[in-house]
């Protein structure tokens, strides 16, 4: 019985040795091109350059493994890179990859044999979001934004070059159908500003923002209910003539004015006595007016810059009497 067991074991061992010899004799050299993705370790934020690299790998393997070797080129192999890495030994890194290691391949060489890498820590900053109207327009009041800030990720060495705020510009196309002075809602895409276009920003969010805004009217109008009329006559002429203005003409009523919206806004807010936006009427009498003893004359309005009258002004009735 023991002799039978020994005889069977010997036959099995010889068969195994023959198979191993045959398998080794059929191991051949193959070349395959791999795509290597260089990635940071888990929970680390690193910028790695180059991020992807083609590597030609020459291996020796059995004919039966050829298809598995070819399959390695179908998807990128991810290889971890640490912040302290400067050069990577590609043969060592590739052979340690689980997809390659499990095949038991003999890597004879790689091209390139090693790879220089630049690794930098990434930093995330928050920038205040500011809404800017298109050129030639102004915002009326304070806009409302769905996000107050933008998160920006970039290499730490460039973080100091970031501006204090992210300018979100309203594209002219977003003003379609907008009536000046009337608030509207718009969804605006967030894009890199010219100031940040040269920075190696890897990520920013959100990519779009909902805003509510109103475009300021370039021109506006207001009706001033009461404008006082002042008599303008030189002191010398006032000693020669008595001028009596009709009580009904001592003020102008419902005077319509037009002008820049910001100036008209001051008049609306503070009335005719607004600082820097006064509206007053003057009856300027010349020596000729007094000599002719005119009975009525159009007043002149003292208006803020760029403001004009958009209504008909009445004649101011008066009575002129020469002094003895």
C-alpha positions in Angstrom: 0.0 0.0 0.0 2.8 2.4 0.9 4.6 1.5 -2.3 1.5 2.5 -4.3 1.2 5.8 -2.5 4.9 6.6 -3.2 4.5 5.6 -6.8 1.5 7.8 -7.3 3.2 10.8 -5.6 6.3 10.4 -7.7 4.2 10.3 -10.9 2.3 13.5 -9.8 5.5 15.3 -9.0 7.1 14.4 -12.3 4.0 15.5 -14.1 4.0 18.8 -12.2 7.7 19.4 -13.0 7.0 18.7 -16.7 4.1 21.2 -16.7 6.2 23.8 -15.0 9.0 23.3 -17.5 6.6 23.5 -20.4 5.0 26.6 -19.0 8.4 28.3 -18.4 9.5 27.3 -21.9 6.4 29.1 -23.3 7.0 32.4 -21.4 7.6 35.1 -23.9 8.3 38.8 -24.0 5.4 41.2 -24.7 5.1 45.0 -24.8 1.9 46.9 -23.8 1.2 50.6 -23.5 -0.4 51.6 -20.2 -2.2 54.8 -19.2 -1.1 55.8 -15.7 -3.3 58.3 -13.7 -1.4 59.9 -10.9 -3.7 60.4 -7.9 -3.3 61.7 -4.3 -3.8 59.3 -1.3 -7.3 59.3 0.2 -8.4 62.5 2.0 -5.4 64.4 0.6 -5.9 67.4 -1.8 -2.9 67.6 -4.1 -2.2 69.0 -7.5 -0.1 66.5 -9.4 1.6 67.3 -12.7 1.5 65.5 -15.0 -1.8 64.0 -14.0 -1.7 61.3 -16.6 1.2 59.6 -18.4 1.6 56.9 -21.1 4.1 54.2 -20.1 5.4 51.4 -22.4 5.8 48.3 -20.3 7.8 45.2 -21.5 7.0 42.0 -19.6 7.7 38.3 -19.8 4.7 36.1 -19.2 3.1 32.8 -20.3 1.2 32.7 -23.6 -1.9 32.0 -21.6 -1.5 35.4 -19.8 -1.2 37.4 -23.0 -4.9 38.5 -23.0 -4.7 39.5 -19.4 -1.7 41.6 -20.2 -3.5 43.3 -23.1 -6.5 44.0 -20.8 -4.2 46.2 -18.7 -4.3 48.8 -21.4 -8.1 49.1 -21.4 -8.4 51.3 -18.4 -6.0 53.7 -16.7 -4.0 52.4 -13.7 -4.3 54.7 -10.8 -1.0 55.2 -8.9 -0.9 57.1 -5.7 1.6 60.0 -5.3 2.6 61.6 -2.0 3.3 65.2 -1.3 7.0 64.5 -0.9 7.4 62.6 -4.2 9.7 64.1 -6.8 10.5 61.2 -9.1 8.6 57.9 -9.5 10.3 54.5 -10.3 7.7 53.3 -12.8 8.7 49.6 -12.7 8.3 49.6 -8.9 5.0 51.5 -8.9 3.4 49.5 -11.7 4.5 46.1 -10.3 3.0 47.0 -6.9 -0.4 47.8 -8.5 -3.0 45.2 -7.6 -4.0 44.6 -11.3 -0.4 43.8 -12.2 0.8 42.2 -9.0 -1.9 39.5 -9.1 -0.8 38.3 -12.5 2.7 37.5 -11.3 4.3 39.1 -14.3 8.0 39.7 -14.7 8.5 43.4 -15.7 11.7 43.6 -17.7 11.6 47.4 -18.2 9.4 50.5 -18.6 9.7 53.5 -20.8 10.1 55.9 -19.2 11.9 54.1 -16.4 11.2 57.0 -13.9 9.0 60.0 -14.0 9.6 63.5 -12.6 6.4 64.9 -10.9 5.4 68.2 -9.4 3.2 67.9 -6.3 1.6 70.8 -4.6 -1.0 71.1 -1.8 -4.4 72.5 -2.8 -6.2 75.1 -0.8 -9.8 76.2 -0.8 -10.8 79.8 -0.2 -14.1 81.7 -0.1 -14.5 84.8 -2.1 -17.3 87.3 -1.5 -19.7 87.4 -4.5 -20.5 90.8 -6.0 -23.0 91.4 -8.8 -22.0 93.9 -11.5 -24.3 95.2 -14.3 -23.3 95.4 -17.9 -21.2 98.4 -19.1 -23.3 101.5 -19.3 -25.9 100.3 -16.7 -26.3 100.7 -13.0 -28.1 98.6 -10.3 -31.0 100.1 -8.6 -30.8 99.2 -4.9 -29.1 96.2 -3.4 -29.4 92.9 -5.4 -30.3 89.6 -3.7 -28.2 86.5 -4.5 -28.8 82.9 -3.6 -25.1 82.5 -2.6 -23.0 85.1 -0.8 -19.7 83.6 -1.7 -17.8 81.3 -4.1 -15.5 78.5 -3.0 -12.3 78.4 -5.0 -9.7 75.6 -4.9 -6.2 76.2 -6.3 -2.5 75.5 -5.4 -1.6 77.0 -2.0 1.3 79.1 -3.6 -1.3 81.0 -5.7 -3.8 81.6 -2.9 -2.4 85.0 -2.1 -3.1 86.2 -5.7 -6.8 85.8 -5.3 -8.9 89.0 -5.2 -11.1 89.8 -2.3 -14.3 89.3 -4.2 -15.6 87.4 -7.3 -17.3 89.8 -9.7 -20.4 88.2 -11.2 -21.3 90.2 -14.4 -24.7 90.4 -15.8 -24.4 89.5 -19.5 -26.2 91.9 -21.9 -28.4 88.9 -23.0 -29.7 88.5 -19.4 -31.3 92.0 -19.7 -33.8 90.8 -22.4 -37.2 92.0 -21.3 -35.9 93.9 -18.3 -37.8 97.1 -17.6 -35.5 99.7 -15.8 -36.6 100.1 -12.2 -38.5 96.8 -12.1 -36.9 93.9 -10.1 -36.4 90.7 -12.1 -35.1 87.2 -11.3 -32.3 85.6 -13.3 -30.1 82.5 -13.1 -26.6 83.5 -14.0 -23.7 81.2 -14.8 -20.5 81.7 -12.7 -17.4 82.0 -14.9 -13.8 82.9 -14.3 -13.2 86.6 -14.3 -10.3 88.1 -16.4 -8.5 88.8 -13.2 -8.5 85.1 -12.3 -8.2 83.6 -15.7 -4.4 83.2 -15.3 -4.6 81.4 -12.0 -4.4 77.6 -11.9 -7.8 77.2 -10.4 -8.8 73.5 -10.2 -12.3 73.8 -9.0 -14.9 76.4 -7.9 -18.5 76.2 -6.8 -21.4 77.0 -7.3 -21.5 77.1 -11.1 -24.6 79.2 -11.2 -26.4 81.7 -8.9 -30.0 82.9 -8.7 -30.1 86.7 -8.5 -32.9 89.3 -8.1 -31.9 92.8 -9.3 -33.2 96.0 -10.9 -31.5 98.2 -13.4 -31.5 101.8 -12.6 -33.4 104.1 -15.0 -31.0 106.4 -16.9 -33.7 109.1 -17.0 -36.6 109.6 -14.6 -39.3 112.3 -14.0 -41.0 113.9 -11.1 -43.8 116.4 -10.6 -43.0 119.0 -8.0 -46.2 120.1 -6.5 -45.1 123.6 -5.3 -42.1 125.7 -6.5 -41.7 129.1 -4.8 -41.1 132.2 -7.0 -38.5 134.7 -6.0 -38.2 138.2 -7.3 -34.9 139.1 -8.8 -34.2 142.8 -9.3 -31.1 144.9 -8.8 -30.9 147.0 -5.6 -30.7 150.2 -7.7 -33.8 149.5 -9.7 -35.7 148.4 -6.5 -35.3 152.0 -5.2 -36.9 153.3 -8.4 -39.9 151.0 -8.8 -42.3 149.2 -6.6 -43.1 145.6 -7.8 -46.1 143.7 -6.6 -46.5 140.1 -7.6 -50.0 138.7 -7.9 -50.6 136.4 -4.8 -51.8 133.7 -7.1 -48.4 133.7 -8.9 -46.2 133.5 -5.8 -45.6 129.8 -6.5 -45.7 127.4 -9.4 -47.8 124.3 -9.1 -47.3 120.8 -10.5 -44.0 121.4 -12.4 -42.9 118.3 -14.3 -39.1 117.7 -14.4 -37.0 115.2 -16.3 -33.4 114.3 -15.8 -30.8 111.7 -14.6 -32.5 109.1 -12.3 -30.0 109.8 -9.4 -30.7 113.5 -9.4 -34.5 113.0 -9.8 -34.3 110.5 -7.0 -32.9 113.2 -4.7 -35.7 115.6 -5.6 -38.2 112.9 -4.9 -36.7 112.0 -1.6 -36.2 115.4 -0.1 -38.6 117.7 -2.1 -37.8 121.0 -3.6 -35.4 122.0 -0.8 -33.2 119.0 -1.2 -29.5 119.8 -0.8 -27.8 119.8 -4.2 -31.2 119.3 -5.9 -33.0 122.5 -5.2 -35.9 123.6 -7.5 -36.6 127.3 -7.4 -38.3 129.8 -9.7 -37.0 133.4 -10.2 -38.7 136.4 -11.8 -35.8 138.3 -13.2 -36.8 141.9 -14.0 -34.5 144.1 -16.2 -34.5 147.9 -16.4 -36.3 147.6 -19.7 -39.1 145.4 -18.1 -39.5 148.1 -15.4 -39.5 151.0 -17.8 -42.2 149.3 -20.0 -44.1 148.4 -16.8 -44.8 144.9 -18.1 -47.7 143.1 -16.5 -46.5 139.5 -16.8 -43.4 137.5 -17.5 -42.2 133.9 -17.6 -40.2 132.8 -14.6 -36.8 131.1 -14.8 -36.2 127.9 -12.9 -33.0 127.2 -10.9 -32.5 123.4 -11.5 -29.9 120.8 -10.6 -27.5 119.9 -13.4 -28.9 118.0 -16.4 -32.5 118.5 -15.2 -35.0 120.1 -17.6 -38.6 121.3 -17.4 -41.2 119.1 -19.1 -44.3 121.2 -18.6 -45.6 124.6 -19.6 -44.8 127.3 -17.1 -47.5 130.0 -16.4 -46.8 133.7 -16.7 -46.2 135.5 -13.4 -48.6 138.4 -13.1 -47.2 141.6 -11.5 -47.8 145.3 -11.2 -44.9 147.8 -11.6 -45.2 151.3 -10.1 -42.5 154.0 -10.5 -41.6 155.7 -7.3 -41.8 159.5 -7.1 
